[in-house]
């Protein structure tokens, strides 16, 4: 399948650069399986003394 290229040089340069699509990537090559850590433990424990650090309130953010 040979296509006719337009006559001007700019169109020929565009076709040389963008004339074909890149090779298709399989879905299996785009994903990676990683074993997740177990939930809970020291990192997942609740600390009520530091819970204020994660509190978000729009009225407080605006200074109301």
Biopython code that builds the backbone (N, CA, C, O; Angstrom):
import numpy as np
from Bio.PDB.StructureBuilder import StructureBuilder

atoms = [
    (1, "UNK", "N", (0.830, -1.176, 0.000)),
    (1, "UNK", "CA", (0.000, 0.000, 0.000)),
    (1, "UNK", "C", (0.876, 1.240, 0.000)),
    (1, "UNK", "O", (1.277, 1.719, 1.061)),
    (2, "UNK", "N", (1.163, 1.741, -1.135)),
    (2, "UNK", "CA", (1.953, 2.961, -1.270)),
    (2, "UNK", "C", (0.981, 4.098, -1.510)),
    (2, "UNK", "O", (0.141, 4.047, -2.408)),
    (3, "UNK", "N", (1.113, 5.122, -0.690)),
    (3, "UNK", "CA", (0.240, 6.284, -0.829)),
    (3, "UNK", "C", (0.987, 7.383, -1.570)),
    (3, "UNK", "O", (2.210, 7.498, -1.482)),
    (4, "UNK", "N", (0.236, 8.174, -2.288)),
    (4, "UNK", "CA", (0.803, 9.334, -2.969)),
    (4, "UNK", "C", (1.113, 10.414, -1.949)),
    (4, "UNK", "O", (0.237, 10.795, -1.173)),
    (5, "UNK", "N", (2.323, 10.910, -1.933)),
    (5, "UNK", "CA", (2.703, 11.982, -1.029)),
    (5, "UNK", "C", (2.354, 13.318, -1.664)),
    (5, "UNK", "O", (2.481, 13.488, -2.877)),
    (6, "UNK", "N", (1.921, 14.252, -0.854)),
    (6, "UNK", "CA", (1.656, 15.586, -1.391)),
    (6, "UNK", "C", (2.927, 16.206, -1.940)),
    (6, "UNK", "O", (4.030, 15.788, -1.592)),
    (7, "UNK", "N", (2.772, 17.208, -2.803)),
    (7, "UNK", "CA", (3.892, 17.777, -3.528)),
    (7, "UNK", "C", (4.830, 18.656, -2.725)),
    (7, "UNK", "O", (6.020, 18.698, -3.036)),
    (8, "UNK", "N", (4.350, 19.371, -1.693)),
    (8, "UNK", "CA", (5.249, 20.317, -1.026)),
    (8, "UNK", "C", (6.159, 19.627, -0.020)),
    (8, "UNK", "O", (5.849, 18.541, 0.471)),
    (9, "UNK", "N", (7.270, 20.257, 0.278)),
    (9, "UNK", "CA", (8.304, 19.665, 1.125)),
    (9, "UNK", "C", (7.857, 19.543, 2.578)),
    (9, "UNK", "O", (8.250, 18.600, 3.264)),
    (10, "UNK", "N", (7.040, 20.483, 3.057)),
    (10, "UNK", "CA", (6.587, 20.423, 4.443)),
    (10, "UNK", "C", (5.704, 19.201, 4.678)),
    (10, "UNK", "O", (5.815, 18.534, 5.707)),
    (11, "UNK", "N", (4.845, 18.919, 3.740)),
    (11, "UNK", "CA", (3.978, 17.754, 3.869)),
    (11, "UNK", "C", (4.792, 16.465, 3.791)),
    (11, "UNK", "O", (4.495, 15.501, 4.496)),
    (12, "UNK", "N", (5.807, 16.442, 2.945)),
    (12, "UNK", "CA", (6.670, 15.259, 2.844)),
    (12, "UNK", "C", (7.443, 15.054, 4.139)),
    (12, "UNK", "O", (7.626, 13.915, 4.568)),
    (13, "UNK", "N", (7.903, 16.136, 4.774)),
    (13, "UNK", "CA", (8.617, 16.024, 6.047)),
    (13, "UNK", "C", (7.684, 15.526, 7.149)),
    (13, "UNK", "O", (8.086, 14.706, 7.974)),
    (14, "UNK", "N", (6.434, 16.017, 7.170)),
    (14, "UNK", "CA", (5.457, 15.546, 8.152)),
    (14, "UNK", "C", (5.182, 14.063, 7.969)),
    (14, "UNK", "O", (5.103, 13.308, 8.938)),
    (15, "UNK", "N", (5.041, 13.658, 6.729)),
    (15, "UNK", "CA", (4.770, 12.255, 6.466)),
    (15, "UNK", "C", (5.956, 11.377, 6.863)),
    (15, "UNK", "O", (5.764, 10.268, 7.362)),
    (16, "UNK", "N", (7.170, 11.860, 6.649)),
    (16, "UNK", "CA", (8.355, 11.089, 7.035)),
    (16, "UNK", "C", (8.441, 10.953, 8.548)),
    (16, "UNK", "O", (8.879, 9.922, 9.057)),
    (17, "UNK", "N", (8.026, 11.985, 9.263)),
    (17, "UNK", "CA", (8.124, 11.955, 10.725)),
    (17, "UNK", "C", (6.941, 11.253, 11.377)),
    (17, "UNK", "O", (7.123, 10.468, 12.307)),
    (18, "UNK", "N", (5.733, 11.529, 10.900)),
    (18, "UNK", "CA", (4.525, 11.013, 11.540)),
    (18, "UNK", "C", (3.742, 10.059, 10.650)),
    (18, "UNK", "O", (2.561, 9.820, 10.905)),
    (19, "UNK", "N", (4.346, 9.527, 9.648)),
    (19, "UNK", "CA", (3.633, 8.739, 8.659)),
    (19, "UNK", "C", (3.070, 7.426, 9.151)),
    (19, "UNK", "O", (2.086, 6.941, 8.592)),
    (20, "UNK", "N", (3.655, 6.831, 10.178)),
    (20, "UNK", "CA", (3.139, 5.543, 10.660)),
    (20, "UNK", "C", (3.013, 5.569, 12.175)),
    (20, "UNK", "O", (3.714, 6.306, 12.870)),
    (21, "UNK", "N", (2.108, 4.749, 12.659)),
    (21, "UNK", "CA", (1.902, 4.655, 14.101)),
    (21, "UNK", "C", (2.969, 3.753, 14.709)),
    (21, "UNK", "O", (3.510, 2.881, 14.028)),
    (22, "UNK", "N", (3.272, 3.960, 15.987)),
    (22, "UNK", "CA", (4.237, 3.066, 16.637)),
    (22, "UNK", "C", (3.655, 1.662, 16.800)),
    (22, "UNK", "O", (2.451, 1.455, 16.649)),
    (23, "UNK", "N", (4.512, 0.723, 17.104)),
    (23, "UNK", "CA", (4.069, -0.658, 17.282)),
    (23, "UNK", "C", (3.112, -0.751, 18.461)),
    (23, "UNK", "O", (3.271, -0.039, 19.453)),
    (24, "UNK", "N", (2.136, -1.614, 18.355)),
    (24, "UNK", "CA", (1.148, -1.803, 19.410)),
    (24, "UNK", "C", (1.798, -2.525, 20.592)),
    (24, "UNK", "O", (2.563, -3.472, 20.413)),
    (25, "UNK", "N", (1.477, -2.058, 21.804)),
    (25, "UNK", "CA", (1.992, -2.664, 23.025)),
    (25, "UNK", "C", (0.899, -3.540, 23.616)),
    (25, "UNK", "O", (-0.239, -3.098, 23.776)),
    (26, "UNK", "N", (1.243, -4.781, 23.942)),
    (26, "UNK", "CA", (0.257, -5.689, 24.522)),
    (26, "UNK", "C", (-0.091, -5.246, 25.938)),
    (26, "UNK", "O", (0.730, -4.630, 26.616)),
    (27, "UNK", "N", (-1.298, -5.557, 26.383)),
    (27, "UNK", "CA", (-1.737, -5.187, 27.726)),
    (27, "UNK", "C", (-0.878, -5.865, 28.787)),
    (27, "UNK", "O", (-0.600, -5.274, 29.830)),
    (28, "UNK", "N", (-0.463, -7.083, 28.531)),
    (28, "UNK", "CA", (0.364, -7.815, 29.489)),
    (28, "UNK", "C", (1.707, -7.125, 29.708)),
    (28, "UNK", "O", (2.287, -7.230, 30.789)),
    (29, "UNK", "N", (2.203, -6.426, 28.701)),
    (29, "UNK", "CA", (3.472, -5.716, 28.833)),
    (29, "UNK", "C", (3.316, -4.395, 29.575)),
    (29, "UNK", "O", (4.308, -3.827, 30.033)),
    (30, "UNK", "N", (2.090, -3.897, 29.702)),
    (30, "UNK", "CA", (1.859, -2.617, 30.382)),
    (30, "UNK", "C", (1.580, -2.778, 31.865)),
    (30, "UNK", "O", (1.625, -1.794, 32.603)),
    (31, "UNK", "N", (1.295, -3.984, 32.322)),
    (31, "UNK", "CA", (0.943, -4.198, 33.716)),
    (31, "UNK", "C", (2.031, -4.989, 34.416)),
    (31, "UNK", "O", (2.793, -5.723, 33.787)),
    (32, "UNK", "N", (2.089, -4.827, 35.721)),
    (32, "UNK", "CA", (3.069, -5.545, 36.521)),
    (32, "UNK", "C", (2.398, -6.015, 37.800)),
    (32, "UNK", "O", (1.712, -5.240, 38.467)),
    (33, "UNK", "N", (2.589, -7.256, 38.136)),
    (33, "UNK", "CA", (2.005, -7.796, 39.356)),
    (33, "UNK", "C", (3.033, -7.718, 40.472)),
    (33, "UNK", "O", (4.165, -8.178, 40.328)),
    (34, "UNK", "N", (2.614, -7.121, 41.598)),
    (34, "UNK", "CA", (3.477, -6.985, 42.761)),
    (34, "UNK", "C", (2.706, -7.491, 43.964)),
    (34, "UNK", "O", (1.538, -7.147, 44.149)),
    (35, "UNK", "N", (3.346, -8.295, 44.772)),
    (35, "UNK", "CA", (2.685, -8.817, 45.953)),
    (35, "UNK", "C", (2.535, -7.691, 46.971)),
    (35, "UNK", "O", (3.502, -7.005, 47.301)),
    (36, "UNK", "N", (1.316, -7.510, 47.461)),
    (36, "UNK", "CA", (1.035, -6.443, 48.419)),
    (36, "UNK", "C", (1.411, -6.894, 49.820)),
    (36, "UNK", "O", (1.385, -8.084, 50.136)),
    (37, "UNK", "N", (1.765, -5.911, 50.661)),
    (37, "UNK", "CA", (2.062, -6.204, 52.056)),
    (37, "UNK", "C", (0.767, -6.511, 52.789)),
    (37, "UNK", "O", (-0.314, -6.100, 52.366)),
    (38, "UNK", "N", (0.890, -7.228, 53.877)),
    (38, "UNK", "CA", (-0.268, -7.540, 54.696)),
    (38, "UNK", "C", (-0.766, -6.271, 55.376)),
    (38, "UNK", "O", (0.034, -5.445, 55.818)),
    (39, "UNK", "N", (-2.080, -6.115, 55.459)),
    (39, "UNK", "CA", (-2.669, -4.956, 56.128)),
    (39, "UNK", "C", (-2.508, -5.059, 57.632)),
    (39, "UNK", "O", (-2.265, -6.140, 58.169)),
    (40, "UNK", "N", (-2.643, -3.938, 58.301)),
    (40, "UNK", "CA", (-2.521, -3.934, 59.754)),
    (40, "UNK", "C", (-1.079, -3.720, 60.174)),
    (40, "UNK", "O", (-0.241, -3.303, 59.375)),
    (41, "UNK", "N", (-0.801, -4.010, 61.431)),
    (41, "UNK", "CA", (0.550, -3.856, 61.925)),
    (41, "UNK", "C", (0.792, -2.460, 62.457)),
    (41, "UNK", "O", (-0.153, -1.735, 62.767)),
    (42, "UNK", "N", (2.043, -2.084, 62.561)),
    (42, "UNK", "CA", (2.415, -0.798, 63.154)),
    (42, "UNK", "C", (1.978, 0.369, 62.277)),
    (42, "UNK", "O", (1.520, 1.386, 62.798)),
    (43, "UNK", "N", (2.107, 0.249, 60.976)),
    (43, "UNK", "CA", (1.790, 1.370, 60.080)),
    (43, "UNK", "C", (0.294, 1.655, 59.996)),
    (43, "UNK", "O", (-0.097, 2.787, 59.714)),
    (44, "UNK", "N", (-0.540, 0.661, 60.234)),
    (44, "UNK", "CA", (-1.973, 0.844, 60.083)),
    (44, "UNK", "C", (-2.673, 1.137, 61.406)),
    (44, "UNK", "O", (-3.896, 1.279, 61.431)),
    (45, "UNK", "N", (-1.934, 1.231, 62.496)),
    (45, "UNK", "CA", (-2.571, 1.459, 63.790)),
    (45, "UNK", "C", (-3.065, 2.897, 63.899)),
    (45, "UNK", "O", (-2.515, 3.799, 63.267)),
    (46, "UNK", "N", (-4.098, 3.103, 64.698)),
    (46, "UNK", "CA", (-4.708, 4.424, 64.873)),
    (46, "UNK", "C", (-4.069, 5.114, 66.068)),
    (46, "UNK", "O", (-3.978, 4.532, 67.148)),
    (47, "UNK", "N", (-3.630, 6.342, 65.881)),
    (47, "UNK", "CA", (-3.032, 7.123, 66.952)),
    (47, "UNK", "C", (-3.902, 8.362, 67.163)),
    (47, "UNK", "O", (-3.822, 9.295, 66.364)),
    (48, "UNK", "N", (-4.727, 8.403, 68.205)),
    (48, "UNK", "CA", (-5.641, 9.529, 68.386)),
    (48, "UNK", "C", (-4.928, 10.846, 68.676)),
    (48, "UNK", "O", (-5.494, 11.907, 68.413)),
    (49, "UNK", "N", (-3.706, 10.817, 69.209)),
    (49, "UNK", "CA", (-2.986, 12.049, 69.514)),
    (49, "UNK", "C", (-2.512, 12.765, 68.259)),
    (49, "UNK", "O", (-2.378, 13.989, 68.266)),
    (50, "UNK", "N", (-2.254, 12.030, 67.183)),
    (50, "UNK", "CA", (-1.795, 12.677, 65.948)),
    (50, "UNK", "C", (-2.879, 12.712, 64.874)),
    (50, "UNK", "O", (-2.593, 13.049, 63.725)),
    (51, "UNK", "N", (-4.117, 12.371, 65.227)),
    (51, "UNK", "CA", (-5.176, 12.373, 64.223)),
    (51, "UNK", "C", (-5.533, 13.779, 63.769)),
    (51, "UNK", "O", (-6.097, 13.934, 62.685)),
    (52, "UNK", "N", (-5.233, 14.803, 64.544)),
    (52, "UNK", "CA", (-5.526, 16.185, 64.148)),
    (52, "UNK", "C", (-4.702, 16.605, 62.935)),
    (52, "UNK", "O", (-5.086, 17.536, 62.226)),
    (53, "UNK", "N", (-3.593, 15.946, 62.686)),
    (53, "UNK", "CA", (-2.740, 16.298, 61.553)),
    (53, "UNK", "C", (-3.440, 16.019, 60.227)),
    (53, "UNK", "O", (-3.124, 16.650, 59.218)),
    (54, "UNK", "N", (-4.375, 15.094, 60.216)),
    (54, "UNK", "CA", (-5.057, 14.715, 58.994)),
    (54, "UNK", "C", (-6.471, 15.280, 58.912)),
    (54, "UNK", "O", (-7.224, 14.942, 57.999)),
    (55, "UNK", "N", (-6.828, 16.128, 59.852)),
    (55, "UNK", "CA", (-8.168, 16.709, 59.865)),
    (55, "UNK", "C", (-8.227, 17.835, 58.848)),
    (55, "UNK", "O", (-7.340, 18.687, 58.809)),
    (56, "UNK", "N", (-9.249, 17.842, 58.041)),
    (56, "UNK", "CA", (-9.403, 18.866, 57.030)),
    (56, "UNK", "C", (-10.807, 19.444, 57.113)),
    (56, "UNK", "O", (-11.798, 18.714, 57.099)),
    (57, "UNK", "N", (-10.874, 20.763, 57.201)),
    (57, "UNK", "CA", (-12.158, 21.445, 57.287)),
    (57, "UNK", "C", (-12.056, 22.704, 56.445)),
    (57, "UNK", "O", (-11.137, 23.501, 56.635)),
    (58, "UNK", "N", (-12.975, 22.894, 55.530)),
    (58, "UNK", "CA", (-12.933, 24.051, 54.649)),
    (58, "UNK", "C", (-13.034, 25.354, 55.434)),
    (58, "UNK", "O", (-12.350, 26.325, 55.112)),
    (59, "UNK", "N", (-13.885, 25.384, 56.467)),
    (59, "UNK", "CA", (-14.041, 26.609, 57.263)),
    (59, "UNK", "C", (-12.720, 26.950, 57.957)),
    (59, "UNK", "O", (-12.344, 28.121, 58.014)),
    (60, "UNK", "N", (-12.017, 25.957, 58.479)),
    (60, "UNK", "CA", (-10.729, 26.216, 59.114)),
    (60, "UNK", "C", (-9.678, 26.639, 58.090)),
    (60, "UNK", "O", (-8.852, 27.509, 58.368)),
    (61, "UNK", "N", (-9.708, 26.031, 56.920)),
    (61, "UNK", "CA", (-8.757, 26.393, 55.871)),
    (61, "UNK", "C", (-8.941, 27.839, 55.431)),
    (61, "UNK", "O", (-7.972, 28.529, 55.114)),
    (62, "UNK", "N", (-10.190, 28.291, 55.413)),
    (62, "UNK", "CA", (-10.475, 29.676, 55.020)),
    (62, "UNK", "C", (-10.319, 30.665, 56.164)),
    (62, "UNK", "O", (-10.402, 31.875, 55.957)),
    (63, "UNK", "N", (-10.094, 30.157, 57.364)),
    (63, "UNK", "CA", (-9.910, 31.035, 58.519)),
    (63, "UNK", "C", (-11.220, 31.584, 59.054)),
    (63, "UNK", "O", (-11.239, 32.676, 59.623)),
    (64, "UNK", "N", (-12.294, 30.869, 58.889)),
    (64, "UNK", "CA", (-13.610, 31.336, 59.362)),
    (64, "UNK", "C", (-13.866, 30.877, 60.766)),
    (64, "UNK", "O", (-14.920, 31.174, 61.329)),
]
sb = StructureBuilder()
sb.init_structure("model")
sb.init_model(0)
sb.init_chain("A")
sb.init_seg("    ")
for serial, (resi, resn, name, xyz) in enumerate(atoms, 1):
    if name == "N":
        sb.init_residue(resn, " ", resi, " ")
    sb.init_atom(name, np.array(xyz, "f"), 0.0, 1.0, " ", f" {name:<3s}", serial, name[0])
structure = sb.get_structure()
